């Protein structure tokens, strides 16, 4: 007898808590195979096709295209034949419920038991089934209890503790009932200051009634939800500004020799070497000399963590916005392999096929904003990294070369760094070494 299995939105990695349905790949009534993609979702990091760990007939879909679902919310239900019921379903009844709630790991993701369970944000989910569901009756609003009426303060009877006749006269002339006063003198003795304070309170103008604030007028214009990739970028940049005390230094460099070296490399045939790959190779050599900039700050432990490998991120502009793919273990790659990896990741970024693992784990970022035709910038550090190298456009400029004024290819380099991990001397040394390698690529031969 078929068994209906519920497949929930899995944790797609790196702490993501929700995803937006972009496109359903199956309909109710379709037959799906094990690990067949059933829906395309957009997370804060990438577009992902989600495969289903069950094979059978789709009986229901949950959520419409464009709707956000939290991790753990139902995606689809599948009627699985008795002969294809997962082994967990044949376990004792005490284990069956737990097995159904924990489907097999998805292809390319797997289970991650190293992270503790996180609290999920729960959102209402609409199931795409034919029978409409009647909305639940709204609970009656609580009725506020009436405020208790003020209780009059009893005025004590008997003699008033006052000695000075001047104090009595002052109170009598101004209509102050001294029996209602609490004296500040010894044993409650009423002093002149007490009567004057009571007079000041009587003469104080009544507070003007509060004027209700005018309702806020919504700003006119197009409203774009700050969610998905744009929302993730906004949150990360804001966090960087909140937590990282950054500073920026920059320098102009003569890139004529670097461009000549690239032309010579590409003239011998084989895969073309990009300028970005040469700059990346220079960065990895510089980070070997200045490892302070390939680190992160552990605020909980109050420690600076120097990282053994360089996972180099590079900024890539796509139709969905700015993304930062990561080249793993870039310190062991040459310009040719770096060019190939940059090209591969850029193509995946533009087609929206980057996996979450391609966008996380960077230790240093290279930002080539020169492709936009600008010379300089003060980039924001890609949290939780410690530094970012910015590269402007390479253009012809007048430059003093070997004592003569000449037209050379000049580039502006800027380094934004976390001042907690190093001082200006280290940052300046790193940037100067990068500039020296740009001006004289032969300097790199010492480290190759």
C-alpha positions as CSV (number, residue, x, y, z in Angstrom):
1,X,0.0,0.0,0.0
2,X,1.5,3.4,-0.9
3,X,2.8,5.6,1.9
4,X,2.7,9.4,1.7
5,X,6.1,10.9,2.5
6,X,6.5,14.5,3.3
7,X,9.7,16.2,2.0
8,X,10.7,19.4,3.8
9,X,12.9,22.2,2.6
10,X,16.4,21.1,3.6
11,X,19.2,23.2,5.1
12,X,21.1,24.2,1.9
13,X,24.2,25.0,3.8
14,X,26.1,27.8,5.5
15,X,23.4,28.7,8.0
16,X,20.7,29.7,5.5
17,X,17.3,29.9,7.1
18,X,14.9,30.4,4.2
19,X,14.6,30.3,0.4
20,X,12.3,31.7,-2.2
21,X,10.5,29.4,-4.7
22,X,11.5,30.5,-8.2
23,X,10.1,27.7,-10.3
24,X,8.3,24.4,-9.7
25,X,9.8,21.6,-11.8
26,X,7.0,19.1,-11.1
27,X,3.2,19.2,-10.8
28,X,0.8,17.3,-8.7
29,X,0.3,13.9,-10.2
30,X,3.7,13.7,-11.8
31,X,5.9,10.7,-11.1
32,X,9.3,11.5,-9.7
33,X,12.4,9.4,-9.3
34,X,14.7,9.4,-6.3
35,X,17.0,12.5,-6.3
36,X,15.1,14.1,-9.2
37,X,15.0,18.0,-8.9
38,X,11.5,19.1,-8.0
39,X,11.9,22.8,-7.4
40,X,14.2,25.7,-8.1
41,X,14.8,28.0,-5.2
42,X,16.7,31.2,-4.6
43,X,18.6,31.6,-1.4
44,X,20.6,34.6,-0.2
45,X,23.6,33.1,-2.0
46,X,22.6,31.3,-5.1
47,X,19.9,29.6,-7.3
48,X,19.6,26.0,-6.3
49,X,17.7,23.0,-7.7
50,X,16.4,20.9,-4.8
51,X,16.2,17.1,-5.4
52,X,13.7,14.9,-3.7
53,X,14.9,11.9,-1.7
54,X,11.8,9.9,-2.5
55,X,10.4,8.3,-5.6
56,X,6.7,8.1,-6.3
57,X,3.7,10.2,-7.3
58,X,3.6,13.9,-6.2
59,X,0.4,14.4,-4.2
60,X,0.8,18.0,-3.1
61,X,3.0,21.0,-3.5
62,X,3.4,23.6,-0.8
63,X,4.0,27.2,-1.6
64,X,3.7,29.3,-4.8
65,X,6.3,30.7,-7.0
66,X,7.7,33.8,-5.4
67,X,6.9,32.7,-1.9
68,X,9.5,32.4,0.8
69,X,9.7,29.3,2.9
70,X,11.7,28.7,6.1
71,X,14.1,25.8,6.3
72,X,12.1,22.8,7.6
73,X,8.8,23.8,6.0
74,X,7.0,21.2,3.8
75,X,7.8,21.3,0.1
76,X,6.0,18.4,-1.4
77,X,4.4,15.1,-0.5
78,X,5.1,11.9,-2.5
79,X,3.1,8.7,-2.5
80,X,5.8,6.0,-2.3
81,X,4.9,2.4,-3.2
82,X,5.2,-0.2,-0.5
83,X,8.1,-1.9,-2.2
84,X,10.1,1.4,-2.3
85,X,9.5,2.5,1.2
86,X,12.8,3.6,2.8
87,X,14.3,1.3,5.3
88,X,13.5,3.8,8.0
89,X,9.8,3.1,7.4
90,X,10.3,-0.6,8.2
91,X,11.9,0.2,11.5
92,X,9.8,-0.1,14.7
93,X,7.0,2.4,15.2
94,X,9.1,4.3,17.8
95,X,11.7,5.1,15.1
96,X,9.3,5.6,12.1
97,X,8.3,9.1,12.9
98,X,11.9,10.3,13.3
99,X,13.0,8.6,10.1
100,X,10.2,10.3,8.1
101,X,11.2,13.7,9.5
102,X,14.9,13.2,8.5
103,X,15.1,12.4,4.7
104,X,18.2,11.2,3.0
105,X,21.0,13.8,2.4
106,X,20.6,15.6,-0.9
107,X,23.1,15.2,-3.7
108,X,25.9,17.7,-3.3
109,X,25.1,18.7,0.3
110,X,25.0,15.8,2.8
111,X,24.3,15.9,6.5
112,X,26.3,18.2,8.7
113,X,26.2,17.1,12.3
114,X,29.0,19.5,13.4
115,X,26.7,22.5,13.8
116,X,24.3,22.7,16.7
117,X,20.6,22.9,16.0
118,X,19.4,26.4,15.2
119,X,16.1,28.0,16.1
120,X,14.0,28.3,13.0
121,X,11.8,31.2,12.0
122,X,8.3,29.9,11.5
123,X,6.1,31.4,8.8
124,X,2.7,30.4,7.6
125,X,2.8,28.1,4.6
126,X,0.1,27.7,2.0
127,X,-0.4,24.3,0.5
128,X,-1.1,24.2,-3.2
129,X,-4.0,21.7,-3.0
130,X,-7.4,21.9,-4.7
131,X,-9.5,22.0,-1.5
132,X,-9.6,25.5,-0.1
133,X,-8.9,25.8,3.6
134,X,-11.2,28.1,5.6
135,X,-9.3,30.7,7.5
136,X,-9.2,30.3,11.3
137,X,-11.5,32.5,13.2
138,X,-9.8,35.5,14.6
139,X,-9.4,35.4,18.3
140,X,-11.3,38.2,20.1
141,X,-9.1,41.1,21.0
142,X,-8.4,41.3,24.7
143,X,-10.5,44.0,26.5
144,X,-8.4,46.3,28.6
145,X,-9.5,46.4,32.2
146,X,-10.8,49.8,33.3
147,X,-8.2,51.9,35.1
148,X,-8.9,52.1,38.9
149,X,-10.3,55.5,40.0
150,X,-7.7,57.6,41.9
151,X,-8.0,57.2,45.7
152,X,-8.1,60.5,47.5
153,X,-5.3,61.0,49.9
154,X,-6.5,61.3,53.5
155,X,-5.6,64.5,55.1
156,X,-4.4,63.8,58.7
157,X,-6.3,65.6,61.5
158,X,-4.7,67.2,64.5
159,X,-2.0,69.8,65.1
160,X,0.3,70.7,62.3
161,X,4.1,70.3,63.0
162,X,5.2,73.9,62.4
163,X,6.9,76.4,64.7
164,X,7.5,79.6,62.8
165,X,4.5,82.0,62.6
166,X,6.0,83.4,59.4
167,X,5.6,79.9,57.8
168,X,2.0,79.7,59.0
169,X,1.3,83.2,57.6
170,X,2.9,82.4,54.3
171,X,0.8,79.3,53.9
172,X,-2.4,81.0,55.0
173,X,-2.0,84.0,52.7
174,X,-1.5,81.8,49.7
175,X,-4.1,79.2,50.5
176,X,-1.8,76.3,51.2
177,X,-3.2,73.6,53.5
178,X,-0.3,72.7,55.7
179,X,-2.0,69.5,56.8
180,X,-1.3,68.1,53.4
181,X,2.4,68.9,53.5
182,X,5.2,66.6,54.6
183,X,7.8,68.5,56.5
184,X,11.4,68.1,55.6
185,X,12.6,69.3,59.0
186,X,13.4,67.2,62.1
187,X,10.5,64.9,63.1
188,X,8.5,66.1,60.1
189,X,8.7,69.8,61.0
190,X,7.3,72.0,58.1
191,X,9.8,74.6,57.0
192,X,9.5,77.7,54.8
193,X,11.1,75.7,52.0
194,X,8.3,73.1,52.2
195,X,5.6,75.8,51.8
196,X,7.5,77.6,49.0
197,X,7.8,74.2,47.2
198,X,4.1,73.7,47.5
199,X,3.5,77.2,46.1
200,X,5.7,76.6,43.2
201,X,3.8,73.4,42.4
202,X,0.5,75.3,42.6
203,X,1.7,78.1,40.4
204,X,3.3,75.9,37.7
205,X,1.3,76.1,34.5
206,X,-0.6,73.1,33.6
207,X,1.1,71.0,31.0
208,X,-0.3,71.6,27.6
209,X,-2.3,68.6,26.4
210,X,-0.3,66.4,24.2
211,X,-1.0,66.9,20.5
212,X,-1.3,63.6,18.7
213,X,1.4,63.1,16.2
214,X,0.3,63.3,12.6
215,X,0.3,59.9,11.0
216,X,3.5,59.2,9.1
217,X,3.1,59.7,5.4
218,X,4.6,56.9,3.3
219,X,7.3,57.9,1.0
220,X,6.1,57.8,-2.6
221,X,7.9,55.8,-5.2
222,X,8.7,52.3,-6.2
223,X,9.2,49.9,-3.3
224,X,11.6,47.0,-3.8
225,X,11.7,44.3,-1.2
226,X,15.1,44.0,0.5
227,X,15.4,40.3,0.4
228,X,17.2,37.5,-1.3
229,X,20.6,38.3,-2.6
230,X,20.1,42.1,-2.2
231,X,19.1,41.6,1.4
232,X,22.0,39.3,2.1
233,X,24.5,41.8,0.7
234,X,22.9,44.7,2.7
235,X,23.1,42.7,5.9
236,X,26.7,41.6,5.3
237,X,27.9,45.1,4.4
238,X,26.1,46.6,7.4
239,X,27.7,44.1,9.7
240,X,31.1,44.8,8.3
241,X,30.6,48.6,9.0
242,X,29.4,47.8,12.5
243,X,32.1,45.4,13.6
244,X,35.3,46.2,11.5
245,X,37.3,49.4,12.2
246,X,38.6,49.6,8.6
247,X,41.2,51.9,7.1
248,X,42.3,52.3,3.4
249,X,45.6,53.1,1.8
250,X,46.3,53.4,-1.9
251,X,49.1,53.9,-4.4
252,X,49.5,54.5,-8.2
253,X,51.6,51.9,-10.0
254,X,53.1,51.7,-13.5
255,X,51.6,48.6,-15.0
256,X,53.3,48.8,-18.3
257,X,55.7,45.9,-17.6
258,X,52.8,43.8,-16.3
259,X,50.8,44.3,-19.4
260,X,53.9,43.5,-21.5
261,X,54.5,40.3,-19.6
262,X,50.8,39.2,-20.1
263,X,51.1,39.9,-23.8
264,X,54.3,37.7,-24.0
265,X,52.6,34.9,-22.1
266,X,49.5,34.9,-24.4
267,X,51.7,35.1,-27.5
268,X,53.1,31.6,-27.0
269,X,49.7,29.9,-27.4
270,X,47.6,28.0,-24.9
271,X,44.9,29.3,-22.6
272,X,44.8,33.1,-22.3
273,X,46.1,34.6,-19.1
274,X,43.8,37.3,-17.6
275,X,45.0,40.4,-15.9
276,X,42.9,39.3,-12.9
277,X,44.8,36.1,-12.7
278,X,48.2,37.9,-12.6
279,X,46.9,40.2,-9.9
280,X,45.6,37.2,-7.9
281,X,49.0,35.5,-8.2
282,X,50.7,38.7,-6.9
283,X,48.1,38.8,-4.0
284,X,48.9,35.3,-2.9
285,X,52.7,36.0,-3.0
286,X,52.1,39.2,-0.9
287,X,49.9,37.3,1.6
288,X,52.7,34.8,2.1
289,X,54.9,37.8,3.2
290,X,52.2,39.5,5.2
291,X,50.0,36.6,6.7
292,X,48.4,39.1,9.1
293,X,46.0,40.1,6.3
294,X,44.9,36.5,5.6
295,X,43.1,36.2,9.0
296,X,39.9,36.8,10.8
297,X,38.9,38.0,14.2
298,X,37.2,35.7,16.7
299,X,35.2,38.1,18.8
300,X,33.9,35.5,21.2
301,X,37.4,34.3,22.0
302,X,39.0,37.7,21.6
303,X,41.6,36.2,19.3
304,X,43.0,36.9,15.8
305,X,43.0,33.7,13.8
306,X,45.7,33.5,11.0
307,X,44.5,31.2,8.3
308,X,46.8,28.6,6.7
309,X,45.2,28.7,3.2
310,X,44.3,31.5,0.9
311,X,40.7,31.2,-0.4
312,X,40.6,34.1,-2.7
313,X,37.2,35.8,-3.4
314,X,36.7,38.0,-6.4
315,X,33.8,40.4,-7.0
316,X,31.6,39.5,-10.0
317,X,28.7,41.6,-11.2
318,X,25.7,39.6,-12.4
319,X,22.0,40.3,-13.3
320,X,21.1,39.3,-9.8
321,X,23.6,41.7,-8.3
322,X,27.1,41.5,-6.9
323,X,28.4,38.1,-5.8
324,X,31.8,37.0,-4.6
325,X,32.8,33.5,-5.8
326,X,35.7,31.9,-4.0
327,X,38.8,30.2,-5.5
328,X,39.9,27.6,-3.0
329,X,43.6,27.2,-2.1
330,X,44.7,29.9,-4.5
331,X,48.2,30.0,-3.0
332,X,49.0,26.8,-4.8
333,X,47.8,27.9,-8.3
334,X,49.7,29.5,-11.2
335,X,48.3,32.3,-13.4
336,X,47.0,29.7,-16.0
337,X,45.0,27.7,-13.5
338,X,43.8,30.9,-11.8
339,X,42.5,32.1,-15.2
340,X,40.7,28.9,-15.8
341,X,39.1,28.9,-12.4
342,X,38.1,32.6,-12.6
343,X,36.4,31.9,-16.0
344,X,34.6,28.8,-14.7
345,X,33.2,30.6,-11.6
346,X,32.3,33.7,-13.5
347,X,30.2,31.7,-16.0
348,X,28.4,29.9,-13.2
349,X,27.8,33.3,-11.5
350,X,26.2,34.8,-14.6
351,X,24.0,31.8,-15.2
352,X,23.0,31.7,-11.5
353,X,24.3,28.2,-11.0
354,X,26.8,28.8,-8.2
355,X,26.5,26.4,-5.3
356,X,26.5,27.9,-1.8
357,X,29.9,26.4,-1.2
358,X,31.2,28.5,-4.1
359,X,30.3,31.7,-2.3
360,X,31.5,31.1,1.2
361,X,34.7,30.5,3.1
362,X,36.8,33.3,1.5
363,X,39.8,34.7,3.4
364,X,40.8,37.6,1.2
365,X,39.0,39.4,-1.7
366,X,40.3,40.9,-4.9
367,X,37.9,43.6,-6.3
368,X,38.6,44.7,-9.9
369,X,36.3,47.7,-10.1
370,X,38.4,49.0,-13.1
371,X,36.0,47.1,-15.4
372,X,33.5,49.8,-14.6
373,X,35.8,52.5,-15.9
374,X,36.7,54.0,-12.5
375,X,40.1,54.7,-11.1
376,X,39.7,54.3,-7.3
377,X,37.4,53.2,-4.5
378,X,37.4,52.6,-0.8
379,X,35.7,49.1,-0.7
380,X,34.0,47.7,2.4
381,X,35.8,44.6,3.8
382,X,34.0,41.4,3.0
383,X,33.1,40.3,6.6
384,X,34.6,38.2,8.3
385,X,37.7,38.7,6.2
386,X,40.4,41.1,7.2
387,X,41.3,42.9,3.9
388,X,40.3,43.6,0.3
389,X,42.5,44.8,-2.6
390,X,40.8,47.1,-5.1
391,X,42.1,47.6,-8.6
392,X,41.2,50.5,-10.8
393,X,41.3,50.8,-14.6
394,X,44.6,50.6,-16.4
395,X,45.0,53.7,-18.6
396,X,47.6,55.7,-20.3
397,X,49.0,58.6,-18.2
398,X,52.0,60.8,-18.2
399,X,54.6,59.2,-15.9
400,X,58.3,59.8,-15.1
401,X,60.1,56.7,-16.3
402,X,63.9,56.5,-16.0
403,X,64.2,60.2,-15.5
404,X,62.1,61.0,-18.6
405,X,58.4,62.0,-18.9
406,X,56.7,59.3,-20.8
407,X,53.2,57.9,-21.4
408,X,52.8,54.7,-19.3
409,X,50.0,52.4,-18.4
410,X,49.0,53.4,-14.8
411,X,46.7,51.7,-12.3
412,X,45.5,52.8,-8.9
413,X,45.6,50.1,-6.1
414,X,43.8,50.5,-2.9
415,X,43.9,48.2,0.2
416,X,41.1,48.3,2.8
417,X,42.0,46.4,5.9
418,X,40.8,45.6,9.4
419,X,42.9,47.7,11.8
420,X,42.5,45.1,14.5
421,X,44.7,42.6,12.8
422,X,47.6,44.8,11.9
423,X,48.9,48.3,11.9
424,X,49.5,50.7,9.0
425,X,53.1,49.5,8.5
426,X,52.0,46.0,7.7
427,X,49.2,47.2,5.3
428,X,51.6,49.6,3.7
429,X,54.2,46.9,3.2
430,X,51.7,44.6,1.6
431,X,50.4,47.3,-0.8
432,X,54.0,48.4,-1.7
433,X,55.0,44.8,-2.5
434,X,51.9,44.4,-4.7
435,X,52.8,47.7,-6.5
436,X,56.4,46.6,-7.0
437,X,55.3,43.3,-8.6
438,X,52.9,45.2,-10.9
439,X,55.7,47.5,-11.9
440,X,58.4,44.8,-12.2
441,X,56.8,41.3,-12.6
442,X,60.3,39.8,-12.3
443,X,60.1,40.4,-8.6
444,X,57.7,37.4,-8.5
445,X,60.4,35.1,-9.8
446,X,61.9,35.0,-6.3
447,X,58.7,33.3,-5.0
448,X,57.8,31.0,-7.9
